[in-house]
């Protein structure tokens, strides 16, 4: 192993001659960030002449060259990157995610941009991947989905000033360009519908508790129900159909069971309908059910399920347009996609005392 230490090379720099040097090796040797190395090597502003010269010299000394595959990806077409975390909506609700993806890709493709996806294990890995992608200039901008209340990806993008669009409320985007569905208004409207039907104890079964969208759904529905003198029983962290089934069963068998249950997905609502039947609860007279997303399963169920629309294709189109605006230099970029009216079907009825 060759260990090279100079007055300008921190002693922790180590590189094996048998391994192709990376941009990380150059950054460590120069004592700067990967982003600074990328700026220096690409002749971008924001790097002093002395730092640029040092980076170029160290890169040359260690035989570093840009990865040919990465460079070809960058130069053949303009691309937008999206790192998908296992367990997020792409894998837990694939049909819904495909609607979102269709809207994004259709909008970008019309302008000659490609959308490139990569699956990673967790949100920290996604944050690291985003920094690497940008340092290597693989993409023109990045997208962020399923944003957490405290999301390491947001901080990584903000601190490195990486052009990105987050599909979340501006409060969670913390300065990044953002596009979001107005679910707070939609869930408040749902609460007013149910309390208007006389329901005073309302259950909510929704997605992972760490998601910012989950927190906003819970807050909006609780405020509407409590304003009418009722109480909300919430069960976040129901990411799968199995979770939704378990949460619904617990609610409906409790001493103070809710007379109405709102579920954030169509699959969860149809599952809850089956759970209610197995518990010999008559829907809608013993318990009303509302789904936070419409789908054929809701329309074909018996009884058919009352739903909020979830315009994911429209959200994807808005996200794609936000990316285009960002690349055109428009700042700040913020879009709100309204959620349409509730479709009242056979699973909601006045509270039967």
Helices and strands as residue ranges (DSSP letters): H 23-30, H 34-41, H 49-61, H 68-76, E 78-85, H 89-92, H 94-110, E 113-120, H 123-135, E 141-144, H 152-159, E 164-166, H 170-173, E 177-181, H 183-196, E 201-205, H 212-227, E 231-235, H 241-252, E 260-263, H 266-278, E 288-291, H 296-300, E 306-307, H 312-327, E 334-337
